[in-house]
């Protein structure tokens, strides 16, 4: 959901096993009859969207994402469900303008909202598309999500030759607390909201696996900002710093869960 270079959707789909597991747990929280219209807000490559569609034998999904590459991958992944899913390239801050008011029964989202700074506008836009009594079920990075990883990366980014390319750039995501989230959701005129944190550290079997994942997901802004010749050394230095700071091939994920009613 950020501006700049588009995602490598093929690589993302290959490495995003943690996101698939998180997505499955969040899908289980959605209360569905099976005939609803569901907005997947930040559908990515469509892996979790497919899990949603299976819960909607008489319903449909609107798969929305800002990334053309992710939407192209999702169209391919979900081709078998073409009669139940439509695709929308959009900034989620404009979703109420693009879809229209009171157009869906459920807003669902995983691993997306931490890419967006303005959560006041975000939740207002999502409330706008929800029908009265509709539900919002979301999960994304929050609280101290990736705090150790970010500290390790910042230490490497402060060194030369990386510093000249990375200093002063907005490279990280936006992590809010449950309290800040509840305030933003209630400000958007939802009738009720619950928000809580869930630690979910992810351990990798090899340095190569962690490096590939980091390059594709959590370091993508840094890697895009660096010349190609510096990227491998930067990635290796970050992995070294992660092992030193966190004690292993691990990323210190913390998920922020949100369940609300319109």
C-alpha angles and dihedrals in degrees: 000000000000128000122249130054115013123246124270090237096183093055091042092055090050096051103032098094092128090055092051091052092047090047093053091054092049093048087057089060095058113099106220135173090191101249101077131119107237128193112213098204105205100007095180113186092346101252096126091035088065090055089053094050091055088061092052109064091159098025140073141228129222105208109204128183139150093223118087090198093053092048091050090052091047092052089054094045093048099040091118089061097048093132092056104041135059127186130226127186105208149128106256090225086069098041094112090055093046098045102027130234123308093004103136139045097212136027112204127181141165131185094354116089094069087069090065123077101193105067092163090064092037095058092041090055092047092048088052094060094045121095117231109285092017122140136238117205117177144155129191142139115303146151111015093352110163092348093145092044092050092049090051092049094046090054091055093042090056091062126087134283088028097048095072091057100039107034114112096007124128099241106148134076128245117262119189132186125245089251093054090046095051089051093050093047095048090046087059089060100254110156096225139004140183121193128177142160126245120190110222111171114188121214123200126211097220141019088244092056093050092045093051092047093047092048092051102039123011100026098039095112092049094046092048090052095052128078111257091246092061099044102085093049091046092050092048092049091050092051089050089051092048092053091047095048101035100031099240149015092307140126115211100225122179118186124210112212122202128187118175142162127221 
